Amino acid sequence: MDPSGQETGKVTGTQDKDYNLIWFVEQCLSNVLRLENYIADAERAGDGELAGFFRRAQAESRKGAEQGKELLSKRLLK
């Protein structure tokens, strides 16, 4: 899709920058949940190195979600 033709809040009432922040938080949280399955798969396979890798990635996704929620809450209070 051509970025210049994308919806900019006139139809939805939500500006792109706000929508993008909401989308980012949702994707981070979704990733945290998905990685839980990947961790379990790695543990079942006895691959502690891979499970640790996924745990670190999960922690970063969780951190991104928390930071995004903080920023979103500040912006919603304005």
mmCIF file of the N, C-alpha and C atoms, coordinates in Angstrom:
data_MODEL
# 
_entry.id   MODEL 
# 
loop_
_atom_site.group_PDB 
_atom_site.id 
_atom_site.type_symbol 
_atom_site.label_atom_id 
_atom_site.label_alt_id 
_atom_site.label_comp_id 
_atom_site.label_asym_id 
_atom_site.label_entity_id 
_atom_site.label_seq_id 
_atom_site.pdbx_PDB_ins_code 
_atom_site.Cartn_x 
_atom_site.Cartn_y 
_atom_site.Cartn_z 
_atom_site.occupancy 
_atom_site.B_iso_or_equiv 
_atom_site.pdbx_formal_charge 
_atom_site.auth_seq_id 
_atom_site.auth_comp_id 
_atom_site.auth_asym_id 
_atom_site.auth_atom_id 
_atom_site.pdbx_PDB_model_num 
ATOM 1   N N  . MET A 1 1  ? 0.845   -1.176  0.000  1.00 0.00 ? 1  MET A N  1 
ATOM 2   C CA . MET A 1 1  ? 0.000   0.000   0.000  1.00 0.00 ? 1  MET A CA 1 
ATOM 3   C C  . MET A 1 1  ? 0.891   1.240   0.000  1.00 0.00 ? 1  MET A C  1 
ATOM 4   N N  . ASP A 1 2  ? 0.511   2.207   -0.777 1.00 0.00 ? 2  ASP A N  1 
ATOM 5   C CA . ASP A 1 2  ? 1.251   3.465   -0.882 1.00 0.00 ? 2  ASP A CA 1 
ATOM 6   C C  . ASP A 1 2  ? 1.088   4.253   0.411  1.00 0.00 ? 2  ASP A C  1 
ATOM 7   N N  . PRO A 1 3  ? 2.202   4.556   1.132  1.00 0.00 ? 3  PRO A N  1 
ATOM 8   C CA . PRO A 1 3  ? 2.095   5.277   2.403  1.00 0.00 ? 3  PRO A CA 1 
ATOM 9   C C  . PRO A 1 3  ? 1.367   6.605   2.287  1.00 0.00 ? 3  PRO A C  1 
ATOM 10  N N  . SER A 1 4  ? 1.478   7.271   1.155  1.00 0.00 ? 4  SER A N  1 
ATOM 11  C CA . SER A 1 4  ? 0.812   8.566   1.013  1.00 0.00 ? 4  SER A CA 1 
ATOM 12  C C  . SER A 1 4  ? -0.702  8.427   0.921  1.00 0.00 ? 4  SER A C  1 
ATOM 13  N N  . GLY A 1 5  ? -1.175  7.227   0.613  1.00 0.00 ? 5  GLY A N  1 
ATOM 14  C CA . GLY A 1 5  ? -2.612  7.009   0.495  1.00 0.00 ? 5  GLY A CA 1 
ATOM 15  C C  . GLY A 1 5  ? -3.225  6.368   1.725  1.00 0.00 ? 5  GLY A C  1 
ATOM 16  N N  . GLN A 1 6  ? -2.433  6.144   2.762  1.00 0.00 ? 6  GLN A N  1 
ATOM 17  C CA . GLN A 1 6  ? -2.947  5.493   3.955  1.00 0.00 ? 6  GLN A CA 1 
ATOM 18  C C  . GLN A 1 6  ? -3.840  6.424   4.767  1.00 0.00 ? 6  GLN A C  1 
ATOM 19  N N  . GLU A 1 7  ? -4.678  5.826   5.528  1.00 0.00 ? 7  GLU A N  1 
ATOM 20  C CA . GLU A 1 7  ? -5.588  6.560   6.413  1.00 0.00 ? 7  GLU A CA 1 
ATOM 21  C C  . GLU A 1 7  ? -4.768  7.293   7.470  1.00 0.00 ? 7  GLU A C  1 
ATOM 22  N N  . THR A 1 8  ? -5.080  8.552   7.721  1.00 0.00 ? 8  THR A N  1 
ATOM 23  C CA . THR A 1 8  ? -4.298  9.363   8.659  1.00 0.00 ? 8  THR A CA 1 
ATOM 24  C C  . THR A 1 8  ? -5.128  9.840   9.843  1.00 0.00 ? 8  THR A C  1 
ATOM 25  N N  . GLY A 1 9  ? -6.226  9.173   10.114 1.00 0.00 ? 9  GLY A N  1 
ATOM 26  C CA . GLY A 1 9  ? -7.054  9.540   11.247 1.00 0.00 ? 9  GLY A CA 1 
ATOM 27  C C  . GLY A 1 9  ? -8.363  10.184  10.864 1.00 0.00 ? 9  GLY A C  1 
ATOM 28  N N  . LYS A 1 10 ? -8.509  10.542  9.607  1.00 0.00 ? 10 LYS A N  1 
ATOM 29  C CA . LYS A 1 10 ? -9.750  11.187  9.187  1.00 0.00 ? 10 LYS A CA 1 
ATOM 30  C C  . LYS A 1 10 ? -10.921 10.212  9.221  1.00 0.00 ? 10 LYS A C  1 
ATOM 31  N N  . VAL A 1 11 ? -10.663 8.965   8.907  1.00 0.00 ? 11 VAL A N  1 
ATOM 32  C CA . VAL A 1 11 ? -11.727 7.959   8.894  1.00 0.00 ? 11 VAL A CA 1 
ATOM 33  C C  . VAL A 1 11 ? -11.898 7.332   10.275 1.00 0.00 ? 11 VAL A C  1 
ATOM 34  N N  . THR A 1 12 ? -10.795 6.911   10.891 1.00 0.00 ? 12 THR A N  1 
ATOM 35  C CA . THR A 1 12 ? -10.871 6.202   12.167 1.00 0.00 ? 12 THR A CA 1 
ATOM 36  C C  . THR A 1 12 ? -10.939 7.113   13.376 1.00 0.00 ? 12 THR A C  1 
ATOM 37  N N  . GLY A 1 13 ? -10.473 8.340   13.228 1.00 0.00 ? 13 GLY A N  1 
ATOM 38  C CA . GLY A 1 13 ? -10.409 9.248   14.366 1.00 0.00 ? 13 GLY A CA 1 
ATOM 39  C C  . GLY A 1 13 ? -9.169  9.051   15.214 1.00 0.00 ? 13 GLY A C  1 
ATOM 40  N N  . THR A 1 14 ? -8.259  8.189   14.752 1.00 0.00 ? 14 THR A N  1 
ATOM 41  C CA . THR A 1 14 ? -7.015  7.929   15.469 1.00 0.00 ? 14 THR A CA 1 
ATOM 42  C C  . THR A 1 14 ? -5.859  8.249   14.541 1.00 0.00 ? 14 THR A C  1 
ATOM 43  N N  . GLN A 1 15 ? -5.031  9.198   14.934 1.00 0.00 ? 15 GLN A N  1 
ATOM 44  C CA . GLN A 1 15 ? -3.891  9.572   14.103 1.00 0.00 ? 15 GLN A CA 1 
ATOM 45  C C  . GLN A 1 15 ? -2.911  8.412   13.981 1.00 0.00 ? 15 GLN A C  1 
ATOM 46  N N  . ASP A 1 16 ? -2.195  8.379   12.872 1.00 0.00 ? 16 ASP A N  1 
ATOM 47  C CA . ASP A 1 16 ? -1.230  7.307   12.624 1.00 0.00 ? 16 ASP A CA 1 
ATOM 48  C C  . ASP A 1 16 ? -0.271  7.108   13.783 1.00 0.00 ? 16 ASP A C  1 
ATOM 49  N N  . LYS A 1 17 ? 0.291   8.190   14.306 1.00 0.00 ? 17 LYS A N  1 
ATOM 50  C CA . LYS A 1 17 ? 1.294   8.049   15.364 1.00 0.00 ? 17 LYS A CA 1 
ATOM 51  C C  . LYS A 1 17 ? 0.698   7.376   16.593 1.00 0.00 ? 17 LYS A C  1 
ATOM 52  N N  . ASP A 1 18 ? -0.545  7.672   16.925 1.00 0.00 ? 18 ASP A N  1 
ATOM 53  C CA . ASP A 1 18 ? -1.189  7.033   18.066 1.00 0.00 ? 18 ASP A CA 1 
ATOM 54  C C  . ASP A 1 18 ? -1.521  5.576   17.754 1.00 0.00 ? 18 ASP A C  1 
ATOM 55  N N  . TYR A 1 19 ? -2.049  5.344   16.571 1.00 0.00 ? 19 TYR A N  1 
ATOM 56  C CA . TYR A 1 19 ? -2.337  3.979   16.149 1.00 0.00 ? 19 TYR A CA 1 
ATOM 57  C C  . TYR A 1 19 ? -1.055  3.148   16.151 1.00 0.00 ? 19 TYR A C  1 
ATOM 58  N N  . ASN A 1 20 ? 0.024   3.722   15.645 1.00 0.00 ? 20 ASN A N  1 
ATOM 59  C CA . ASN A 1 20 ? 1.295   2.999   15.586 1.00 0.00 ? 20 ASN A CA 1 
ATOM 60  C C  . ASN A 1 20 ? 1.774   2.594   16.970 1.00 0.00 ? 20 ASN A C  1 
ATOM 61  N N  . LEU A 1 21 ? 1.589   3.466   17.948 1.00 0.00 ? 21 LEU A N  1 
ATOM 62  C CA . LEU A 1 21 ? 1.995   3.154   19.313 1.00 0.00 ? 21 LEU A CA 1 
ATOM 63  C C  . LEU A 1 21 ? 1.128   2.036   19.891 1.00 0.00 ? 21 LEU A C  1 
ATOM 64  N N  . ILE A 1 22 ? -0.164  2.112   19.650 1.00 0.00 ? 22 ILE A N  1 
ATOM 65  C CA . ILE A 1 22 ? -1.073  1.057   20.110 1.00 0.00 ? 22 ILE A CA 1 
ATOM 66  C C  . ILE A 1 22 ? -0.700  -0.269  19.456 1.00 0.00 ? 22 ILE A C  1 
ATOM 67  N N  . TRP A 1 23 ? -0.442  -0.235  18.149 1.00 0.00 ? 23 TRP A N  1 
ATOM 68  C CA . TRP A 1 23 ? -0.062  -1.443  17.415 1.00 0.00 ? 23 TRP A CA 1 
ATOM 69  C C  . TRP A 1 23 ? 1.233   -2.025  17.979 1.00 0.00 ? 23 TRP A C  1 
ATOM 70  N N  . PHE A 1 24 ? 2.210   -1.158  18.267 1.00 0.00 ? 24 PHE A N  1 
ATOM 71  C CA . PHE A 1 24 ? 3.493   -1.606  18.793 1.00 0.00 ? 24 PHE A CA 1 
ATOM 72  C C  . PHE A 1 24 ? 3.312   -2.356  20.117 1.00 0.00 ? 24 PHE A C  1 
ATOM 73  N N  . VAL A 1 25 ? 2.517   -1.785  21.016 1.00 0.00 ? 25 VAL A N  1 
ATOM 74  C CA . VAL A 1 25 ? 2.289   -2.430  22.315 1.00 0.00 ? 25 VAL A CA 1 
ATOM 75  C C  . VAL A 1 25 ? 1.622   -3.788  22.115 1.00 0.00 ? 25 VAL A C  1 
ATOM 76  N N  . GLU A 1 26 ? 0.626   -3.836  21.246 1.00 0.00 ? 26 GLU A N  1 
ATOM 77  C CA . GLU A 1 26 ? -0.078  -5.101  20.997 1.00 0.00 ? 26 GLU A CA 1 
ATOM 78  C C  . GLU A 1 26 ? 0.880   -6.146  20.432 1.00 0.00 ? 26 GLU A C  1 
ATOM 79  N N  . GLN A 1 27 ? 1.739   -5.738  19.513 1.00 0.00 ? 27 GLN A N  1 
ATOM 80  C CA . GLN A 1 27 ? 2.686   -6.681  18.915 1.00 0.00 ? 27 GLN A CA 1 
ATOM 81  C C  . GLN A 1 27 ? 3.701   -7.179  19.936 1.00 0.00 ? 27 GLN A C  1 
ATOM 82  N N  . CYS A 1 28 ? 4.164   -6.305  20.797 1.00 0.00 ? 28 CYS A N  1 
ATOM 83  C CA . CYS A 1 28 ? 5.094   -6.723  21.855 1.00 0.00 ? 28 CYS A CA 1 
ATOM 84  C C  . CYS A 1 28 ? 4.440   -7.751  22.769 1.00 0.00 ? 28 CYS A C  1 
ATOM 85  N N  . LEU A 1 29 ? 3.202   -7.477  23.189 1.00 0.00 ? 29 LEU A N  1 
ATOM 86  C CA . LEU A 1 29 ? 2.501   -8.404  24.074 1.00 0.00 ? 29 LEU A CA 1 
ATOM 87  C C  . LEU A 1 29 ? 2.215   -9.734  23.380 1.00 0.00 ? 29 LEU A C  1 
ATOM 88  N N  . SER A 1 30 ? 1.855   -9.662  22.122 1.00 0.00 ? 30 SER A N  1 
ATOM 89  C CA . SER A 1 30 ? 1.626   -10.877 21.340 1.00 0.00 ? 30 SER A CA 1 
ATOM 90  C C  . SER A 1 30 ? 2.913   -11.693 21.243 1.00 0.00 ? 30 SER A C  1 
ATOM 91  N N  . ASN A 1 31 ? 4.017   -11.009 21.057 1.00 0.00 ? 31 ASN A N  1 
ATOM 92  C CA . ASN A 1 31 ? 5.310   -11.675 20.971 1.00 0.00 ? 31 ASN A CA 1 
ATOM 93  C C  . ASN A 1 31 ? 5.674   -12.355 22.291 1.00 0.00 ? 31 ASN A C  1 
ATOM 94  N N  . VAL A 1 32 ? 5.362   -11.709 23.412 1.00 0.00 ? 32 VAL A N  1 
ATOM 95  C CA . VAL A 1 32 ? 5.621   -12.317 24.722 1.00 0.00 ? 32 VAL A CA 1 
ATOM 96  C C  . VAL A 1 32 ? 4.883   -13.651 24.829 1.00 0.00 ? 32 VAL A C  1 
ATOM 97  N N  . LEU A 1 33 ? 3.631   -13.658 24.412 1.00 0.00 ? 33 LEU A N  1 
ATOM 98  C CA . LEU A 1 33 ? 2.836   -14.893 24.472 1.00 0.00 ? 33 LEU A CA 1 
ATOM 99  C C  . LEU A 1 33 ? 3.377   -15.958 23.524 1.00 0.00 ? 33 LEU A C  1 
ATOM 100 N N  . ARG A 1 34 ? 3.713   -15.574 22.313 1.00 0.00 ? 34 ARG A N  1 
ATOM 101 C CA . ARG A 1 34 ? 4.241   -16.516 21.323 1.00 0.00 ? 34 ARG A CA 1 
ATOM 102 C C  . ARG A 1 34 ? 5.551   -17.124 21.814 1.00 0.00 ? 34 ARG A C  1 
ATOM 103 N N  . LEU A 1 35 ? 6.405   -16.291 22.384 1.00 0.00 ? 35 LEU A N  1 
ATOM 104 C CA . LEU A 1 35 ? 7.694   -16.782 22.858 1.00 0.00 ? 35 LEU A CA 1 
ATOM 105 C C  . LEU A 1 35 ? 7.545   -17.770 24.006 1.00 0.00 ? 35 LEU A C  1 
ATOM 106 N N  . GLU A 1 36 ? 6.456   -17.669 24.756 1.00 0.00 ? 36 GLU A N  1 
ATOM 107 C CA . GLU A 1 36 ? 6.205   -18.648 25.819 1.00 0.00 ? 36 GLU A CA 1 
ATOM 108 C C  . GLU A 1 36 ? 6.120   -20.059 25.218 1.00 0.00 ? 36 GLU A C  1 
ATOM 109 N N  . ASN A 1 37 ? 5.459   -20.171 24.076 1.00 0.00 ? 37 ASN A N  1 
ATOM 110 C CA . ASN A 1 37 ? 5.376   -21.470 23.387 1.00 0.00 ? 37 ASN A CA 1 
ATOM 111 C C  . ASN A 1 37 ? 6.744   -21.911 22.875 1.00 0.00 ? 37 ASN A C  1 
ATOM 112 N N  . TYR A 1 38 ? 7.515   -20.966 22.341 1.00 0.00 ? 38 TYR A N  1 
ATOM 113 C CA . TYR A 1 38 ? 8.843   -21.308 21.830 1.00 0.00 ? 38 TYR A CA 1 
ATOM 114 C C  . TYR A 1 38 ? 9.749   -21.780 22.948 1.00 0.00 ? 38 TYR A C  1 
ATOM 115 N N  . ILE A 1 39 ? 9.645   -21.152 24.104 1.00 0.00 ? 39 ILE A N  1 
ATOM 116 C CA . ILE A 1 39 ? 10.439  -21.560 25.266 1.00 0.00 ? 39 ILE A CA 1 
ATOM 117 C C  . ILE A 1 39 ? 10.074  -22.990 25.666 1.00 0.00 ? 39 ILE A C  1 
ATOM 118 N N  . ALA A 1 40 ? 8.779   -23.253 25.722 1.00 0.00 ? 40 ALA A N  1 
ATOM 119 C CA . ALA A 1 40 ? 8.322   -24.602 26.096 1.00 0.00 ? 40 ALA A CA 1 
ATOM 120 C C  . ALA A 1 40 ? 8.807   -25.639 25.084 1.00 0.00 ? 40 ALA A C  1 
ATOM 121 N N  . ASP A 1 41 ? 8.753   -25.315 23.802 1.00 0.00 ? 41 ASP A N  1 
ATOM 122 C CA . ASP A 1 41 ? 9.232   -26.242 22.766 1.00 0.00 ? 41 ASP A CA 1 
ATOM 123 C C  . ASP A 1 41 ? 10.714  -26.526 22.949 1.00 0.00 ? 41 ASP A C  1 
ATOM 124 N N  . ALA A 1 42 ? 11.504  -25.476 23.193 1.00 0.00 ? 42 ALA A N  1 
ATOM 125 C CA . ALA A 1 42 ? 12.947  -25.654 23.373 1.00 0.00 ? 42 ALA A CA 1 
ATOM 126 C C  . ALA A 1 42 ? 13.239  -26.482 24.616 1.00 0.00 ? 42 ALA A C  1 
ATOM 127 N N  . GLU A 1 43 ? 12.493  -26.224 25.688 1.00 0.00 ? 43 GLU A N  1 
ATOM 128 C CA . GLU A 1 43 ? 12.702  -26.998 26.923 1.00 0.00 ? 43 GLU A CA 1 
ATOM 129 C C  . GLU A 1 43 ? 12.344  -28.462 26.716 1.00 0.00 ? 43 GLU A C  1 
ATOM 130 N N  . ARG A 1 44 ? 11.237  -28.719 26.003 1.00 0.00 ? 44 ARG A N  1 
ATOM 131 C CA . ARG A 1 44 ? 10.850  -30.111 25.730 1.00 0.00 ? 44 ARG A CA 1 
ATOM 132 C C  . ARG A 1 44 ? 11.914  -30.833 24.919 1.00 0.00 ? 44 ARG A C  1 
ATOM 133 N N  . ALA A 1 45 ? 12.591  -30.077 24.052 1.00 0.00 ? 45 ALA A N  1 
ATOM 134 C CA . ALA A 1 45 ? 13.646  -30.666 23.224 1.00 0.00 ? 45 ALA A CA 1 
ATOM 135 C C  . ALA A 1 45 ? 14.978  -30.734 23.970 1.00 0.00 ? 45 ALA A C  1 
ATOM 136 N N  . GLY A 1 46 ? 15.012  -30.220 25.205 1.00 0.00 ? 46 GLY A N  1 
ATOM 137 C CA . GLY A 1 46 ? 16.233  -30.256 26.000 1.00 0.00 ? 46 GLY A CA 1 
ATOM 138 C C  . GLY A 1 46 ? 17.275  -29.247 25.547 1.00 0.00 ? 46 GLY A C  1 
ATOM 139 N N  . ASP A 1 47 ? 16.847  -28.207 24.862 1.00 0.00 ? 47 ASP A N  1 
ATOM 140 C CA . ASP A 1 47 ? 17.774  -27.201 24.345 1.00 0.00 ? 47 ASP A CA 1 
ATOM 141 C C  . ASP A 1 47 ? 17.732  -25.956 25.231 1.00 0.00 ? 47 ASP A C  1 
ATOM 142 N N  . GLY A 1 48 ? 18.521  -25.979 26.296 1.00 0.00 ? 48 GLY A N  1 
ATOM 143 C CA . GLY A 1 48 ? 18.557  -24.876 27.252 1.00 0.00 ? 48 GLY A CA 1 
ATOM 144 C C  . GLY A 1 48 ? 19.086  -23.588 26.651 1.00 0.00 ? 48 GLY A C  1 
ATOM 145 N N  . GLU A 1 49 ? 20.026  -23.715 25.728 1.00 0.00 ? 49 GLU A N  1 
ATOM 146 C CA . GLU A 1 49 ? 20.582  -22.518 25.088 1.00 0.00 ? 49 GLU A CA 1 
ATOM 147 C C  . GLU A 1 49 ? 19.488  -21.773 24.313 1.00 0.00 ? 49 GLU A C  1 
ATOM 148 N N  . LEU A 1 50 ? 18.697  -22.521 23.540 1.00 0.00 ? 50 LEU A N  1 
ATOM 149 C CA . LEU A 1 50 ? 17.620  -21.903 22.767 1.00 0.00 ? 50 LEU A CA 1 
ATOM 150 C C  . LEU A 1 50 ? 16.534  -21.354 23.679 1.00 0.00 ? 50 LEU A C  1 
ATOM 151 N N  . ALA A 1 51 ? 16.196  -22.093 24.731 1.00 0.00 ? 51 ALA A N  1 
ATOM 152 C CA . ALA A 1 51 ? 15.195  -21.612 25.686 1.00 0.00 ? 51 ALA A CA 1 
ATOM 153 C C  . ALA A 1 51 ? 15.658  -20.303 26.318 1.00 0.00 ? 51 ALA A C  1 
ATOM 154 N N  . GLY A 1 52 ? 16.935  -20.216 26.665 1.00 0.00 ? 52 GLY A N  1 
ATOM 155 C CA . GLY A 1 52 ? 17.476  -18.989 27.231 1.00 0.00 ? 52 GLY A CA 1 
ATOM 156 C C  . GLY A 1 52 ? 17.417  -17.834 26.251 1.00 0.00 ? 52 GLY A C  1 
ATOM 157 N N  . PHE A 1 53 ? 17.724  -18.121 25.000 1.00 0.00 ? 53 PHE A N  1 
ATOM 158 C CA . PHE A 1 53 ? 17.645  -17.103 23.950 1.00 0.00 ? 53 PHE A CA 1 
ATOM 159 C C  . PHE A 1 53 ? 16.221  -16.556 23.853 1.00 0.00 ? 53 PHE A C  1 
ATOM 160 N N  . PHE A 1 54 ? 15.247  -17.466 23.832 1.00 0.00 ? 54 PHE A N  1 
ATOM 161 C CA . PHE A 1 54 ? 13.848  -17.037 23.737 1.00 0.00 ? 54 PHE A CA 1 
ATOM 162 C C  . PHE A 1 54 ? 13.404  -16.289 24.996 1.00 0.00 ? 54 PHE A C  1 
ATOM 163 N N  . ARG A 1 55 ? 13.907  -16.677 26.146 1.00 0.00 ? 55 ARG A N  1 
ATOM 164 C CA . ARG A 1 55 ? 13.577  -15.949 27.384 1.00 0.00 ? 55 ARG A CA 1 
ATOM 165 C C  . ARG A 1 55 ? 14.098  -14.511 27.335 1.00 0.00 ? 55 ARG A C  1 
ATOM 166 N N  . ARG A 1 56 ? 15.314  -14.350 26.835 1.00 0.00 ? 56 ARG A N  1 
ATOM 167 C CA . ARG A 1 56 ? 15.871  -12.991 26.709 1.00 0.00 ? 56 ARG A CA 1 
ATOM 168 C C  . ARG A 1 56 ? 15.057  -12.163 25.718 1.00 0.00 ? 56 ARG A C  1 
ATOM 169 N N  . ALA A 1 57 ? 14.687  -12.781 24.608 1.00 0.00 ? 57 ALA A N  1 
ATOM 170 C CA . ALA A 1 57 ? 13.859  -12.083 23.617 1.00 0.00 ? 57 ALA A CA 1 
ATOM 171 C C  . ALA A 1 57 ? 12.506  -11.724 24.217 1.00 0.00 ? 57 ALA A C  1 
ATOM 172 N N  . GLN A 1 58 ? 11.944  -12.626 25.010 1.00 0.00 ? 58 GLN A N  1 
ATOM 173 C CA . GLN A 1 58 ? 10.662  -12.377 25.666 1.00 0.00 ? 58 GLN A CA 1 
ATOM 174 C C  . GLN A 1 58 ? 10.773  -11.202 26.635 1.00 0.00 ? 58 GLN A C  1 
ATOM 175 N N  . ALA A 1 59 ? 11.862  -11.151 27.379 1.00 0.00 ? 59 ALA A N  1 
ATOM 176 C CA . ALA A 1 59 ? 12.062  -10.048 28.322 1.00 0.00 ? 59 ALA A CA 1 
ATOM 177 C C  . ALA A 1 59 ? 12.143  -8.722  27.588 1.00 0.00 ? 59 ALA A C  1 
ATOM 178 N N  . GLU A 1 60 ? 12.800  -8.700  26.439 1.00 0.00 ? 60 GLU A N  1 
ATOM 179 C CA . GLU A 1 60 ? 12.898  -7.464  25.656 1.00 0.00 ? 60 GLU A CA 1 
ATOM 180 C C  . GLU A 1 60 ? 11.538  -7.052  25.107 1.00 0.00 ? 60 GLU A C  1 
ATOM 181 N N  . SER A 1 61 ? 10.748  -8.019  24.665 1.00 0.00 ? 61 SER A N  1 
ATOM 182 C CA . SER A 1 61 ? 9.398   -7.714  24.179 1.00 0.00 ? 61 SER A CA 1 
ATOM 183 C C  . SER A 1 61 ? 8.532   -7.190  25.314 1.00 0.00 ? 61 SER A C  1 
ATOM 184 N N  . ARG A 1 62 ? 8.671   -7.800  26.489 1.00 0.00 ? 62 ARG A N  1 
ATOM 185 C CA . ARG A 1 62 ? 7.911   -7.339  27.650 1.00 0.00 ? 62 ARG A CA 1 
ATOM 186 C C  . ARG A 1 62 ? 8.306   -5.913  28.011 1.00 0.00 ? 62 ARG A C  1 
ATOM 187 N N  . LYS A 1 63 ? 9.617   -5.635  27.948 1.00 0.00 ? 63 LYS A N  1 
ATOM 188 C CA . LYS A 1 63 ? 10.105  -4.294  28.241 1.00 0.00 ? 63 LYS A CA 1 
ATOM 189 C C  . LYS A 1 63 ? 9.557   -3.287  27.220 1.00 0.00 ? 63 LYS A C  1 
ATOM 190 N N  . GLY A 1 64 ? 9.554   -3.650  25.954 1.00 0.00 ? 64 GLY A N  1 
ATOM 191 C CA . GLY A 1 64 ? 9.000   -2.776  24.923 1.00 0.00 ? 64 GLY A CA 1 
ATOM 192 C C  . GLY A 1 64 ? 7.527   -2.495  25.158 1.00 0.00 ? 64 GLY A C  1 
ATOM 193 N N  . ALA A 1 65 ? 6.775   -3.516  25.558 1.00 0.00 ? 65 ALA A N  1 
ATOM 194 C CA . ALA A 1 65 ? 5.356   -3.331  25.840 1.00 0.00 ? 65 ALA A CA 1 
ATOM 195 C C  . ALA A 1 65 ? 5.155   -2.388  27.017 1.00 0.00 ? 65 ALA A C  1 
ATOM 196 N N  . GLU A 1 66 ? 5.936   -2.558  28.071 1.00 0.00 ? 66 GLU A N  1 
ATOM 197 C CA . GLU A 1 66 ? 5.811   -1.691  29.240 1.00 0.00 ? 66 GLU A CA 1 
ATOM 198 C C  . GLU A 1 66 ? 6.148   -0.245  28.905 1.00 0.00 ? 66 GLU A C  1 
ATOM 199 N N  . GLN A 1 67 ? 7.219   -0.060  28.143 1.00 0.00 ? 67 GLN A N  1 
ATOM 200 C CA . GLN A 1 67 ? 7.593   1.297   27.754 1.00 0.00 ? 67 GLN A CA 1 
ATOM 201 C C  . GLN A 1 67 ? 6.519   1.921   26.862 1.00 0.00 ? 67 GLN A C  1 
ATOM 202 N N  . GLY A 1 68 ? 5.983   1.143   25.953 1.00 0.00 ? 68 GLY A N  1 
ATOM 203 C CA . GLY A 1 68 ? 4.923   1.638   25.085 1.00 0.00 ? 68 GLY A CA 1 
ATOM 204 C C  . GLY A 1 68 ? 3.661   1.977   25.863 1.00 0.00 ? 68 GLY A C  1 
ATOM 205 N N  . LYS A 1 69 ? 3.322   1.153   26.847 1.00 0.00 ? 69 LYS A N  1 
ATOM 206 C CA . LYS A 1 69 ? 2.131   1.431   27.666 1.00 0.00 ? 69 LYS A CA 1 
ATOM 207 C C  . LYS A 1 69 ? 2.314   2.706   28.474 1.00 0.00 ? 69 LYS A C  1 
ATOM 208 N N  . GLU A 1 70 ? 3.523   2.909   28.994 1.00 0.00 ? 70 GLU A N  1 
ATOM 209 C CA . GLU A 1 70 ? 3.812   4.148   29.735 1.00 0.00 ? 70 GLU A CA 1 
ATOM 210 C C  . GLU A 1 70 ? 3.608   5.371   28.851 1.00 0.00 ? 70 GLU A C  1 
ATOM 211 N N  . LEU A 1 71 ? 4.194   5.321   27.670 1.00 0.00 ? 71 LEU A N  1 
ATOM 212 C CA . LEU A 1 71 ? 4.088   6.426   26.743 1.00 0.00 ? 71 LEU A CA 1 
ATOM 213 C C  . LEU A 1 71 ? 2.638   6.645   26.317 1.00 0.00 ? 71 LEU A C  1 
ATOM 214 N N  . LEU A 1 72 ? 1.926   5.568   26.069 1.00 0.00 ? 72 LEU A N  1 
ATOM 215 C CA . LEU A 1 72 ? 0.525   5.660   25.676 1.00 0.00 ? 72 LEU A CA 1 
ATOM 216 C C  . LEU A 1 72 ? -0.314  6.278   26.781 1.00 0.00 ? 72 LEU A C  1 
ATOM 217 N N  . SER A 1 73 ? -0.078  5.861   28.025 1.00 0.00 ? 73 SER A N  1 
ATOM 218 C CA . SER A 1 73 ? -0.874  6.405   29.128 1.00 0.00 ? 73 SER A CA 1 
ATOM 219 C C  . SER A 1 73 ? -0.621  7.899   29.296 1.00 0.00 ? 73 SER A C  1 
ATOM 220 N N  . LYS A 1 74 ? 0.620   8.349   29.119 1.00 0.00 ? 74 LYS A N  1 
ATOM 221 C CA . LYS A 1 74 ? 0.922   9.779   29.192 1.00 0.00 ? 74 LYS A CA 1 
ATOM 222 C C  . LYS A 1 74 ? 0.174   10.541  28.115 1.00 0.00 ? 74 LYS A C  1 
ATOM 223 N N  . ARG A 1 75 ? 0.134   9.983   26.929 1.00 0.00 ? 75 ARG A N  1 
ATOM 224 C CA . ARG A 1 75 ? -0.495  10.652  25.811 1.00 0.00 ? 75 ARG A CA 1 
ATOM 225 C C  . ARG A 1 75 ? -2.015  10.655  25.904 1.00 0.00 ? 75 ARG A C  1 
ATOM 226 N N  . LEU A 1 76 ? -2.585  9.624   26.501 1.00 0.00 ? 76 LEU A N  1 
ATOM 227 C CA . LEU A 1 76 ? -4.038  9.566   26.636 1.00 0.00 ? 76 LEU A CA 1 
ATOM 228 C C  . LEU A 1 76 ? -4.547  10.526  27.696 1.00 0.00 ? 76 LEU A C  1 
ATOM 229 N N  . LEU A 1 77 ? -3.680  10.874  28.632 1.00 0.00 ? 77 LEU A N  1 
ATOM 230 C CA . LEU A 1 77 ? -4.083  11.793  29.705 1.00 0.00 ? 77 LEU A CA 1 
ATOM 231 C C  . LEU A 1 77 ? -4.044  13.246  29.277 1.00 0.00 ? 77 LEU A C  1 
ATOM 232 N N  . LYS A 1 78 ? -3.471  13.523  28.113 1.00 0.00 ? 78 LYS A N  1 
ATOM 233 C CA . LYS A 1 78 ? -3.368  14.915  27.637 1.00 0.00 ? 78 LYS A CA 1 
ATOM 234 C C  . LYS A 1 78 ? -4.699  15.419  27.153 1.00 0.00 ? 78 LYS A C  1 
# 
